[in-house]
Amino acid sequence: MKSSSSELAGWRGGIGITFCSPAKLIPDVLEIGYEILWDVEKSPIVAEMGGITQFRYWSGIIESDLKNKTYGYDFTDMEDKQKAAELAYDAYAEHTYGVKGLSKYVTVKHLPDGVYGDVYGSMDLDGDNPLVKAVLDYNVNWFKKKGLTRGGIAIDNAGKIPESFLIKLRTKLNAEGLGLATNGCPDELLKYVDFYGKEGFRFTVEYARKVRKAGFNGILGEFHRQHLSAKELSLYMATRHFHGILFFGYTNGGIARGAEHSFYATRPDVYDHQRWVFRKYVPLSRALHSAGKSDEPYAILSGIGKVDNDSDFSFDTSSDINEEGKVYEYKGPGFVDVIEMVQSSTGGRFIDRYGKSAKDGGVYFYINSMTPETVVCDIDKLDIGDDVIAFDEFNRKILDKSQDETGFKFKTQDGPALIQVGSPQTVAKNIFKRVENMLEQQLVQHRMEQEMGYSSSLKPWAGFCRGYTLDTSEKRSGTQSLVAVGKTTQKARWLYYERRGAAQFVDLHQKTPQTIRLSAHSKCEGVTRVDPEELKTVQQRREHFDTVDGYRYCAHLYIDYQDGEWPEVHTINFSPGTHDWEEVKIEVTPDKPVATAMVLLEFHQPEGKVWFDDISLITDENPGENLLACPGFEYDEGLKEKLNLNLQKYHLVLSELIDALKQPSSLQQIELIATLVDKAEGVLTDGVVRTHFGYQLRDLCDCRTRLDECRVILS
């Protein structure tokens, strides 16, 4: 049996997501650094293609139902509810594990107000009884049958799981190259766990360092229960992620089934405005992971002020556990001031080194401090020559340096900081390598989409909450429209109004402020009520994220300046009742240049039916050009053929570009790469709306920025 490890957890420097099927729901999901899922994808083999690690959910307690239509049993009419609960578990277990009579190894009861069902209890997992064997075989064989090599089992509610069972399960998983995850267990059992996840902000840098010194070598995952602004996320990534405390997109304030309406993978109004943050930090994290952490930094901090250890913010990493072993994870306030939380829990002043030496591939120093610091490096042990520079990776600039008998010195601009130290050629080469890896991810994303049959012309329209369907019988123009139907749904004790819609994300990159105009058309039947809505304050946004019962029928225009704040949101309602096609318009004249925009069509109602069609987004810069891809929601075979042809040509140029990035870094090579970037963009956007290829164009834009940095470095 192997010891816990980040390798078995599947972490290579990216982020995680909980539940749903992110590879299917989030367009260009690899762009945001998606690597780990607390759940399994609807197409597990697609995840395997994408290098995504899947931890298949299994509960350490019993939470099921007296009635299950899918499994074909119903014991709700029995008067003896205790007997009914036992029979229901037998039926469930036989269907799940393929073994009869397993209820003799469990303790169950009827619980009418259960969160996930009305049959509740615990399992006897100590020893070698038939239930233990069935559970072990079931969990491991699922991966073997599908030929999956990444991932493992995620044990929910592991509060009373016996150590003997963990050892057996881990041994069987390790034999297949798989790992183990849990959401709560005593610290002394963490040696069996590769991925330890919890809801909320539960881990500090100090805690991470403590458990790793005690032998835990896996990753810590925080399942965020509040969606973060770009500013909050940037600070979180800079201070937590490089310590193996991973962002996991989850929900916003909800618990249990009350969280489903705000699951991260269904909220383009969140993840699309975080893309640029992940694009900044994930490639750097992967570079550090690849370089490898060294035991000794061979560098010291000579203080500029003193940074306190954890003291000002209260954290509790423990879990409340009931007698069955159910883990009640979340403690603390409903919402956290993330800026205050991060700044008051950094774990003190210290420095970590990644890589061997300045001469052998360069080194990265992660300086854990919230203030500027002077760093003194050991010249001999780090093999630092006269030509070595210090490059600030977060602020993307060369730092002033000095070198004398006491060491190689530089001062950080702010904190925390990530500094690459090496010769100009080495620093530039490492930047080239990150760009190369970034572009190769595009090819992986494309292969995943082909496997899913997901590379249609409608790809830019991401589903919102419960998504959308298309209707060929009703349309304002063309061949079809988007349709959404209101409905009331009861799940256990949770009541929902159906919430559906679609969103499209558009890069604007305005150089000067330009007026933006949105126009949308819709018709409806039987919509009884539409409430006014503003999304101006943080509280209004939180309510919009969380609400499960609402009366919304509207179009939103999100304006993002990429200044770290939440985007501006401008909303206009459609009329309630029953009416033919109606047009609504939003016009915004920004005070400063806009980086990105997003159009969101939303329908959240207990009843009624609506259609959306002919959506347009234009700016004064190009008043005759609709910036939206597929504004009429058409399956256009001609367009699909054109997009595929452009991609084929683009991939040929992309291969040349990747090969060029593998060559030694020089000013001459930079100019060759720049020419290929221009060529790639030209063939990609020939005759089509740029929004069809937002991911690729953002990569090419970043490539140009990195080339500019390398010109300065090599000069």
N, C-alpha and C positions, 0 to 999 in steps of 0.2 A: 504494500500500500504506500502510495506516494504522500509526501507532506503537502499541505495546502500550497497553492501557487497561483499567481496571476496568469500563468500560461494555461492552466486548466480552466481558469475563469474566462479565457478567451480575450483578455485585454491586451491590446496593442497600442493603446493611447487614445482610443475613441470614447464615445459616450454610450449610455444604455437607454432603453425605453421599456416601459412596463405595459404588457397586455396589447390587445388588438393584433393587427398584422401590418406593422409599419412599412415593410417592403412593398406591400400592395397599396397601402393607403396614402403614404407620403411620397409625392413625386420627387425623384432624384434623392432618395433617402440617404444614399452613401455620401452625398455632399455634406451632410451635417455631422459626419463621423460616426454614424450608427454602427455599433459592433456587437452589442450584447442585448438580448431580449429576455426579460422575466416572463416567459410564456413561449409558445411556439408559433411560427408563421403558418398561415393557411397552406402555403406551399413550402414545407420544410426544406426541400431540395434546392429551392431558389435561395433560401438563406445560406445553405451550405455553399452554393456558388459564390455568394457575396462575401464569404468569410465571416458570416454572422453567427455568433454563438447563442444557442437557444437553451434556456433552462426551463425544462418542462415542469409545469406546476403540479404539485401533489400535496394534498393537505394531510398533516399529521393528526388531524382529528376528523370526525365524521360530521359532515353538514350536507344532508341530502333531503329527499322528499318522500312522503307517503305515495305520491303519484308521479310517474315519469312516463309521458307519452312515447318518447323516443325509445325507451327501454321496454315499453309494453307492460307496465304494471300499474295497479291502482288499488291501494288499501285504505282509501279515505273513508269508506263507508263502514269499516269495522268499528264496533263499539269499544273493543279492548285496544286502546291506542298503543299500549306498551307492546302488545303482541304484533300490532300492525307495524310499529317501528322496526321490530326485529325482522319481520317478513320482508319489509321494504329494503332493509339493508342486505338481507340475503339475496334478493332479486337484483339489487344494484351491484353487489359484489360478484355475483355469478356472471352478469353481463360484462363487468369491467375486467375481472381477473380470470374468468372461465372456471371458477371453482365453486362448488355448492357447499352450503352449510357453514359459511364463515362467521355467521352471527354468534356462534358459541365462543368466539375469541374477541368479542367486542362488548362494550357496555353502551347501550343506546337508550334514548328516551324520546317521547314525543314533546316537541317544543313549538307550540303554535306560533309564537312571535319570533322565531329564528330569523337571523339576518339573511342567510342563504338557503333556508329551507326549514322544514318542520321535523326532521329527524336529526338528532344531535347526539354525539357521544365520543368515546375514545376507543383505541385499539390496543390490544396486548401485543406489543412488538418486541418483547423480551423473549429470548430463547429461540427455539426452532420450530414453532408450531406452523401449521399449514398457511395461516394468514401471512406470517413473515415471509415464507417462501413465495407465496403468490404475489405479494407486494414487490419483493425484490425482482422476481422474474418479469413481472409486468413492466416495471419502470425501465429496466435495462434492455429488455427485448424490443421495446418500442424503437429505440435508437438503432439497434442492430438490424431490425427488419427494414428500416428505411435507409440504411447505409450511411447514417450520419456520424461524423467524426468530431464535431464541435458541440460542446454544450454539456448537459447533464440534467440532474434533477434539482428542482427548486422546492424545498420543503417549506410549506407555509405552516404556521402553528406548530413549530418544533419544540415548544417549551418543555414537553415531557417525553420526548423521544429518547429511548435508552441509548447509552453510549455503545452498547453491544450492537444495536441495530445500525447506528451510524458507521461503525467499523465494517460491518458486513456489506452495507450498501456502497460505501466508498471503495472497498476492495473490488467489488463487481464492476463499478463504474470505471475505476482506474484501469482495469484489464482491457477496457474498450477505448481508453484515451479520454474518458469523460470525467467531469468534475461534479462537485456538490455545492449547492447554494442553500441558504436559509435566511429567514427574516427574524430569527430570534433564538438564541441558545446561550447557555452560560459561557463566559469567556474561556473557561478551561477546555471547552469542546471545540473552540475555533480552529484547533490544529487539524480538524477533519473537514474544514469548510474552505472552499476556494473563493466564494463570493458571499459576503455577508451584507445583506441589504436591510434597510429600515425606512419606514415612512417618516417624512419630515426632515429637519436638519438635526441629525442625531449624532454626528461624529465631528470631533475636533481634530486639528492637526496633532495636538498633544496625544489624544487617544490613539490615533493611527500609528504614531511612533511607538507608543507604549505596547500595543498588541503585537507589533512587528518585532520588537525586541524580545517579546515573550514567545516568538515562534510562528506567528501567523504571517503567511507569505502571500495571501490572496489579495482581493480588492474589497473595498468598502463601497457600497452603493447607497446613495440617498434618494429615495423615491419622493420626488418633490410634490408636496401637497399644496403648493401655490405656484402659479406660473410667474416667471420672472421677466422683468424688463431687460433690455439689452445691457443697461448699466449694471443691474444686479447680477446678471449672468456673467458679464465680463469679470467682475470682481470675484465671483464665486469660482469661475474657471481658473483665474490667475492664482488664487490662494488655496484652493482645495484639490483641483484636478491633478496637479503635479505631485501630490502626496498619495495618489491612489484612492482618493475619495471622489467617486464618480457621480456626475449628474445623471439621473435617470428621469426622463420625462414621464410624468404620471398623471396628475390631475390638479384640481384647484379647490381645496377645501372639503370636497366630498369624502365620504367613507363608504366602504363596502360597495354595494350596488348603487348607492347614491353618488358614486364617483363616475359612473359610466358615461354620463353626458359630457364630461369634460376630459376624457382620456386624451392624452397628448397627441397620439397619432391621428386623432379626428379633428384637431384644432389648428388649421392653417393660419388662423388669426394669432397663433402663438409661435409655432415653429418657423413660419416664413420670416418673421421679424427677428428671429434668433440666428438665421443662417449665417450672417456675416460674422457673428461672434464665434460660432463654431469653426468657421473657415479660418479664423485667426489662430485659435488656440490648439485645435486638434492636430494639425500638421506638426506643430512644435512638440506637443506631447508625444507624438509618434516618433519624432526624431530622437527624443530623450530615451524613449523605450528601446529604440534600436541601438543607441549608443551604449546603453547599459549603465546602471548606477554603480559607482565606485565606493569602496568601503571608506576611504579617506578622501576628504576634499583637497588636501594639500593647499589650502587657502584659508585665510582668517578674515574676520570682520573687525576693523578698528572703528569703534563706535562713533556714530553721529547720533547722540541721544540714546536713551535706553528704551527698548520695547518690552513691555510686560508680557509675562506668560498668561495663559488663560485665567481670567478672573472675573471679568465684568459680565459675561453672558452665561446664563444657566443652561447646562446641557445634561441630559440624563440618557445614557445609552442602554439602560436596563429595560426590561420588558415586563409588563404585568402579565401573569400567566394564571389561568384558572385551573381547576382540578383536572380537567380533561387535557390540558396542554395548549389551549387556545392562547395565542399571543395577542394581547392588546397593545399595539406598538406605540401609537402616537401619544406623546405627552407634550405639554407646553401650550402656548397661545395658539389660537386659530390661525393667525397670520404673524409672520416674523418680519421685523425690520432687518432685511437681509444685509444692508450696508453696515448697520450697527453690529449685527451678529458676526459677520466676517471680520470686521476690523478689531473686534474684541476677543477673537479666539484663534489667533494665528499661530500660537505655540511658541512664541519667543523668537529671538534672533539666532539664526543659524544658516549654514550654507551647505548645499549638496552638490556633488560633482557627477557628471555623466560623461563617459568617454575615457580613453586612456591617457592621451597627452596632447599638447598643442601641436606637436609635430606629427603624431600618428592619428590623423583623422580629426583633430581638433577636440576641444572639450566644451561642455556647457556647464555653467554655474547657475544653479537656482538659488537666489538670495532671498531667504524667508525673513522679510522685514517690511514693515509698512512705511519706512522712512528711507531717504537716501543713505547709502552706505559706502564706505571706502573699503575696497577688497584688496588684500595683499596676497599674491600668489607665490608659491615656492618655484623659483625659476628652474632649478635643477630637476626636481621630481616631476615637474610638468613639461620638461623639455621645451622651455620657452626661448625662442630666438629673438634677435633684434627686430625682425620684421613683423612680429605678432601684433595683431590688433584685438580690441575688445568691441564686439558688436552687440548692441542692445536689441534683442529679438522682439521684445514687446513694443518698444518705441521706434524700432527700425532705424537706428542711427549708430554711427561709430562714436564711441566714447573717447574722451581724452585719456591718455595713459602716461605713465612714467615708469622708469625702470632704473633701479640702483642696487646696491649691495643687500638691501633689505627685502627686495622682491619686485615683482611686476605688479603695478598698482593701477586701479581705475576706480572711478566713483560713479555709482548708479544715479540715475536721474530721479527715480522714485522707487516705491516698493509695492508689492514684491517685484523682483527683476529676474530676467533670464538673459544671461550674457554668454555669447559664444566667443571663445578665445582660440585663435589660430592664425596662420598666415593669411593674407588676403585671398590667395588662391584656394586655400582650404575652406575658409568661410564661404566664399562664393560657390565652391563645389558642393558644400552641404546644402546651400540654398537651392542650387540646381537639382539636387537629389530630392528635396521636398516637392519641388515643382513636378519633377518626373513622376513621383508617386501619386501626386494629385491628379495628373492627367491619366495615369493608368487606371485610377479608380473609375473614370468615365467609362472605360471599356468594360469594366466589370459591371457597372450599372446597366450598360446597354445589353449585355448578355443576360442579366437577370430579367430585364423587361421583355426580351425576346422569348425567354422561357415561360413567362407569365402571359404572353400575348398582350402586353400592356403598352406597346409602343404605338398606340393609335394617335390620330391627330387631336383627340380630346384630352390627351395627357395633361396639358396645363391647367385644366379645371379640376382642382382637388376637391374631394368630398368634405363637407362640413358636418360634424356630428354623425348623424345616421346616413349621410351621403345623399345621392340623388339618383333618379332614373330618367330615361328619355322616352318621349311620346311622339310617335309618327302621325297620330290622328289629329293632334292639335299643334298648330304652329302659326306664327305670324308671317314668317317667310321661310323659304327653304323647305327642308323635308322633315324637320322635327324640332322639338323644344325640350327644355328641362321641366320635369313635373315633380311636385312634392305634395304629399297627402297628409293631412292632420290626423292624429289618432291618439287615444289614451291607452297607456300600457301599464299594467300592474306587474311588478316583479317582487315577490316576497312582500315586504312592507313598503316598497318604494313605488311611488306613482309618477309616471312620466307623461308629458305631452310630447308627441313626436316632434323631433327637431331635425330639420334637414336643410341642405343648401349646397352651394358650390362657391369656391374662391379661386381667383387667379392672381398670381404674383407677377409684378412687372418691374423690371429695372428701368429707371429713368436717368439717373446720374446727371441731373441738371447742372449746368455750369452757372446759370443765373436763374432766379425764380421765374417760372412760367406757369400761367394759369392752366389748371387741369379740369377737364369736364367729363363727367360720367353721365351716360344716358342708359336707361334700362326699361324694358317693356315687360308687362305681365298682365295676365287675365286670371280670374278666380271664380270659384263656385262655393257658396256656403261658408264664407269666412265671417263669423259673427262679430269679431272684435279685433281691433289693432290698437295696442297701447303705444303712446309716445315714448321715445327712448333717446337718451343721451349717454354717450360713453366718454365723458370728459374727465371724471375723477377716478382715482384708484378704486374707490368703493363701487362706483358704477361698473367699472370693468370687472371686478370680482363677482358682482352679481350676475353679469352677463356670462361669465365663464361657468358659473355654478348652476344657475337656475334650471329646474327640471319641469316647471310649469310656467308657461308664458304665452303671450299673445303678440307674437312678432310676425310681421310680413313686410319686409323692407329690403333696401339696398344700402350697403355700407361702403364708404371709400376710406381706406386707411392710407395716411400719408406719413412716411417714415424718413426722417432726416439723418438717420444713423448717428444720432448724437447721444445715444444711450437711453433716452427717455422712451416711454411708450409712444407708439405712433398716434398722431392726431386721427380721430375718427369722426367722419361726417356721415350722418344717417338721414335717409328720407323714407317715409312709409308709403306703401301702396294703399289704396282705398279698400275698406272691408266690403262685405256683401257679396253680390254676384255681378260681375261686369266683364265686358269685352276688353280687348287689349288697351292698356293704360301706360303712358310713358311718364317716368319720373326723371328728374335731372338734379345733379349736384355740380356746382361750380366752385372751385377753390383757387384763390390767388395767394400762394404762400409768401411768407416774408423772407424766406431763404431757400436756396436750391434744395430740391427734393431728391433723395437717393433712390427710394423705391416706393411703389404704390401697390395696393391690393384691393381688388373688388370682391366683396362678399355679398352673395344673395342668400337671405335667410328666411325660413318659414318655420315657425315654432307655434303650433296650435293643437288643440284637442280635437278639432274637426276641420273640414273644409279641404279644398283642393286648389292648387295654383300652378300656373305655367309661367316660365320665364323664357324670353327669346330676344334676339337682336340687342346685345349689350355693346356699348362702345365706350372707349376711354381715349381721349385725345388731349393734346397739349397745344399751346400756341406756337410751340417750336415747329410742329408738323401738323397743322390743323386738318389736313386732308387724310391723315393716316390713323386708322384704328389700331391702337397698340395691343389690343387683346387678340390672342389666338383663338380661332373657332368661336367667334362672337355669337353665332347662331346655333351652337351645339350640334353641328353637322358631322356625320361620318362621311368625310369626303375622300373617296378612294383615290381620286386624282391627286389631292393634296398629300395623302399618305404616301403615295408613290413618289411624289416630289421630295418629301421629307426623307424618305429612305434613300433616295438617290443622293441627296446632299450629304447624308450621313456617311454613305459609302465613300464618297470622295473625301470627306472630312477625315475619316479614319485613316485613309492612305497618307494624308498630310500629317495627321497626328502621330503616326508611326515614325515618320521622318523627324518630327519635332522631339519625340521621346528619345530617339537615337542621338540626336544632336545634344540633348541635355546630358547624355552619358559621357560625352567627351570632356577633356580637361577644360577648366574654366579660363577664359581669356576674353579680352575686349573684342577680338575678331570673332570668337565663337558667339558672343552675345549678339552681334549684328546679324549673324546667320540665323540664330534662333528667333530674333525679332522679325526677320523676313518671313520665316515659316509661320509665326503667329498671325501675321497679317494675311498670309495666304490661307490659313485654316479658317479664319473668320470670314473671308470672302466666299469660299466654297460653301460654308455652312449656311450663310444667310442669303444666298443667291435666290431671289424671287420668292422668299417666304417671310412672314412676320417673325421678328427676332425672338419674341417671347416663346416660340416653340423650342428654342435652344438656350433657355436662360442659364442652365447649369454650365453648359459648355462655354458660353460667352463670359460668364463670371470667372471661370477658370482662366480663360485667355486674358481677361482683364488683369487678374492677379499675376499672371505670368509676366505681363508687361511691367507691372509694379516691381516684381522681384528682379527683373532685368535692370531696371533703373537703379535699384539698390546695388546690384552687383557692379554696375558701371562705376558708381562712386567708390565701392570697396576696392576694385581693381585699379582705380586711378591713383 
